[in-house]
Amino acid sequence: MALPPTQDALIPTQESLTPAQESLKNRFTTLLGAPSFDAQWSRLLTHSPAMFAASLRLTSIPHQKSHLPPKIQSLIALAVSASSTHLHAPSIHRSMRAALSHGASKPEILEVLCLTSTLGIHACNIGVPLLFEVMREEGRDMGSGMEGMSEEQWGLRREFEAKRGYWHAFWEDFLRLSPEFFGAYVEFSGVPWGEEGVLEPKVKELVYCAFDAAATHLYQPGLKLHMKNVLGYGGTPEEIMEVLEIASLLSVSTMDVALPILEQELEDAGMS
């Protein structure tokens, strides 16, 4: 059985490029660096130079403005790619490779993955308030706020505040209905905030902003909360905007996934 081509084999040589494509590749190298020109970008250049040029322009803006250091930009991109609503392996590779090349450590990358793993709790953040709304419509008194909470529940709130540095009212109904699961989540979400945490709090909050803002999630309550937290830790609107720009680059994943499929389907149809 023939082995699949390596990534390098998929990247065209200078001789196989038209002058216009060669110019675009040189522009890419100037803006993003030669190591970033991978098989996915190569395919796009081959199939649609116009879309390559437009995608390059879009991708290069955060790099040119650099309100966040290149390492942090790469870690933000990793959060978008690795979030459970996207899990796009080519972009995970691309972002990790870039982060390592910009000096990121294994603990920093692992911490971004731990932070990003908390996305799933939004099932409760969305579902619990709706459940309480339904119960009240049914005439069942569920209580509100922290009223009537047990000492154990107050203790879980204090533990959350100590580990995460904030509290929000949307946690209260969750804590009221399932203190057991809330307590487990406090531990789960608190791992990156513990003694072994390596990223500063502002960067942690920017990571939350990235996957909350991504088109595959668009979780508005969390995004607003974490934007406020970023500002509270000394972040700037420009840094938050740069995170939103990086999250918007998820659009490029369409070409990353679809172009190899197009090539295969054209070959199968005898049209390659």
C-alpha positions in Angstrom: 0.0 0.0 0.0 1.4 3.4 -1.0 2.0 5.8 1.9 0.0 9.1 1.8 2.1 12.1 0.6 3.8 14.0 3.3 2.8 17.6 3.9 6.0 18.8 2.1 5.0 16.8 -0.9 1.7 18.7 -1.1 3.4 22.1 -1.2 4.2 23.1 -4.8 7.7 24.0 -5.9 8.5 27.4 -7.2 8.7 25.9 -10.7 5.0 24.8 -10.5 3.7 28.2 -9.5 2.6 30.8 -12.0 4.3 34.2 -11.6 1.1 35.6 -9.9 1.0 32.6 -7.4 4.8 33.0 -6.8 4.2 36.6 -5.9 1.4 35.7 -3.5 3.6 33.1 -1.8 6.4 35.6 -1.4 3.9 38.0 0.1 2.7 35.3 2.5 6.3 34.7 3.6 6.8 38.4 4.3 3.6 38.7 6.3 3.4 35.4 8.1 6.8 33.7 7.7 7.8 30.8 5.6 7.2 28.1 8.2 3.5 29.0 8.2 3.1 28.1 4.6 1.7 24.6 5.1 -0.3 22.1 2.9 -3.6 23.8 3.6 -2.3 27.2 2.5 -0.7 25.5 -0.5 -4.0 24.0 -1.7 -5.7 27.3 -1.4 -3.0 29.0 -3.5 -3.3 26.3 -6.1 -7.1 26.3 -6.4 -8.0 29.9 -5.8 -5.3 32.6 -5.8 -7.9 35.3 -5.2 -9.3 33.6 -2.1 -5.7 32.9 -1.0 -4.9 36.6 -1.2 -8.1 37.6 0.6 -7.5 35.0 3.4 -3.9 36.1 3.7 -4.9 39.7 4.2 -7.5 38.7 6.8 -5.1 36.5 8.7 -2.3 39.0 8.7 -4.1 41.9 10.3 -3.7 40.6 14.0 0.0 39.9 13.2 0.6 43.4 11.9 -1.1 45.2 14.8 0.3 42.8 17.5 -1.5 44.2 20.5 -0.9 40.7 21.9 2.5 39.0 21.6 2.8 36.3 18.8 2.9 33.5 21.4 -0.4 34.7 23.0 -2.0 35.1 19.6 -1.1 31.5 18.8 -2.5 30.3 22.1 -5.7 32.2 21.4 -5.9 30.5 18.0 -5.4 27.1 19.6 -8.3 27.7 22.0 -10.6 28.3 19.0 -9.4 25.3 17.1 -9.4 22.9 20.1 -12.7 23.9 21.5 -15.3 21.1 21.7 -17.5 22.9 19.2 -14.8 22.9 16.5 -12.0 20.3 17.2 -10.3 21.1 13.9 -7.1 19.0 13.9 -5.2 20.8 11.1 -5.7 24.1 12.9 -4.7 22.6 16.2 -1.5 21.4 14.7 -0.9 24.8 13.0 -1.6 26.8 16.3 0.5 24.5 18.5 3.4 24.6 16.0 3.2 28.4 15.9 3.0 28.7 19.7 6.0 26.4 20.2 8.0 28.4 17.6 7.2 31.6 19.5 8.4 30.2 22.8 5.3 28.6 24.3 6.0 25.9 26.8 4.3 22.6 27.2 2.6 23.7 30.5 1.3 26.9 28.8 -0.2 24.8 25.9 -1.7 22.3 28.4 -3.2 25.2 30.4 -4.9 26.6 27.3 -6.4 23.2 26.6 -7.6 22.9 30.2 -9.2 26.4 30.0 -10.8 25.5 26.7 -12.2 22.2 28.1 -14.6 24.2 30.3 -16.8 25.1 27.3 -19.1 22.1 28.0 -20.4 23.7 31.2 -22.4 26.1 29.1 -25.0 23.3 28.7 -25.8 24.1 32.4 -25.4 27.9 32.0 -28.0 27.9 29.3 -30.1 24.9 30.5 -30.5 25.6 34.2 -32.1 29.1 33.9 -34.5 27.7 31.4 -35.3 24.8 33.7 -36.0 27.2 36.5 -38.1 29.4 34.2 -40.2 26.3 33.3 -40.6 25.2 36.9 -41.8 28.7 37.9 -44.3 28.7 35.0 -45.5 25.4 36.5 -46.1 27.1 39.8 -43.2 25.5 41.6 -41.2 27.8 43.9 -37.5 27.1 43.3 -36.1 29.9 45.4 -33.8 32.6 44.1 -30.3 33.9 44.6 -28.4 32.5 47.6 -31.5 32.5 49.8 -31.8 29.3 51.9 -28.5 27.8 50.7 -26.8 25.4 53.0 -23.4 26.0 54.5 -22.0 23.4 52.0 -23.4 25.5 49.1 -22.0 28.7 50.5 -18.7 26.9 50.9 -18.7 26.0 47.2 -19.4 29.5 46.3 -16.5 30.7 48.4 -14.2 28.1 46.8 -15.3 29.2 43.3 -14.6 32.8 44.1 -11.2 31.9 45.6 -10.1 29.9 42.6 -11.7 31.9 39.8 -11.6 35.4 41.2 -15.2 36.3 40.5 -18.9 35.3 41.0 -21.9 35.8 38.8 -25.6 35.3 39.6 -26.0 32.7 36.8 -24.1 30.2 39.0 -26.7 30.5 41.8 -29.5 28.4 40.3 -27.0 25.8 39.2 -25.5 25.7 42.7 -29.0 25.4 44.2 -30.2 22.5 42.0 -27.0 20.4 41.9 -24.3 21.3 44.4 -22.6 17.9 43.7 -22.1 18.7 40.0 -21.3 22.3 40.8 -18.6 21.2 43.2 -17.1 18.9 40.6 -17.0 21.7 38.1 -15.3 24.0 40.6 -12.5 21.5 40.8 -12.5 20.9 37.0 -12.5 24.6 36.0 -10.1 25.5 38.8 -7.2 23.4 37.7 -5.6 26.1 35.4 -6.1 28.6 38.3 -4.3 26.6 40.9 -0.7 26.7 42.1 0.5 25.1 38.9 -1.0 27.8 36.7 1.4 29.4 34.3 -0.5 32.0 32.3 -1.4 35.4 33.8 -5.2 35.8 34.7 -5.7 38.3 31.8 -4.6 35.7 29.3 -6.8 33.1 30.9 -9.8 35.4 30.5 -8.8 36.1 26.9 -8.8 32.4 26.2 -12.4 32.2 27.5 -13.3 35.1 25.3 -11.9 33.4 22.2 -14.0 30.2 22.4 -17.1 32.0 23.6 -16.9 34.4 20.6 -16.1 31.7 18.0 -18.8 31.2 15.3 -19.2 27.6 16.5 -20.3 28.7 19.9 -21.3 32.4 20.2 -22.1 32.2 23.9 -23.0 35.9 24.7 -23.4 35.8 28.5 -19.9 34.2 29.0 -18.3 36.5 26.4 -19.6 39.6 28.1 -18.5 38.3 31.6 -15.0 37.4 30.5 -14.6 40.7 28.6 -15.3 42.5 31.9 -12.8 40.2 33.6 -10.1 41.0 31.1 -10.6 44.7 31.7 -10.5 44.1 35.4 -7.1 42.4 35.0 -5.7 45.3 33.1 -6.5 44.3 29.6 -7.4 46.7 26.8 -10.2 46.9 24.3 -7.6 46.5 21.5 -6.4 43.2 23.0 -10.0 42.0 23.2 -10.6 43.1 19.6 -7.5 41.2 18.5 -8.9 38.0 20.1 -12.2 38.5 18.2 -10.2 38.9 15.0 -8.3 35.7 15.6 -11.5 33.9 16.5 -13.0 35.1 13.2 -10.2 33.3 11.3 -12.1 30.1 12.0 -13.6 30.8 8.5 -10.3 29.5 6.9 -11.1 26.1 8.2 -13.8 25.7 5.5 -11.1 25.6 2.9 -8.8 23.5 5.0 -11.4 20.7 5.2 -13.2 21.1 1.9 -10.4 21.4 -0.6 -8.9 17.9 -0.1 -12.4 16.5 -0.4 -12.9 18.5 -3.7 -9.7 17.1 -5.0 -10.8 13.5 -4.2 -14.2 14.0 -5.7 -12.8 15.5 -8.9 -10.4 12.6 -9.1 -13.2 10.0 -8.6 -15.2 11.8 -11.3 -12.3 11.7 -13.7 -12.2 15.5 -13.7 -8.8 16.1 -11.9 
